């Protein structure tokens, strides 16, 4: 994640969902690197769309764990 993708306002909804799902997977399954908390916080703070995507996909992720 760190430094390899653009997180600017031009990212479309599909790209935002993909990035959010990458963060969810890394957080829950690893690998979580030393720089990831900073990179995640920076991405998360850039846009309300990032927050919405992360929360929405996180809810789905938790539902699948119960199955």
Secondary structure, DSSP 4 states (H G I P E B T S, - for coil): -TTTS--STT--HHHHHHHHHHHHHHHHHS---TTHHHHHHHHHHH-HHHHHHHHHHHHHHHHHHH-
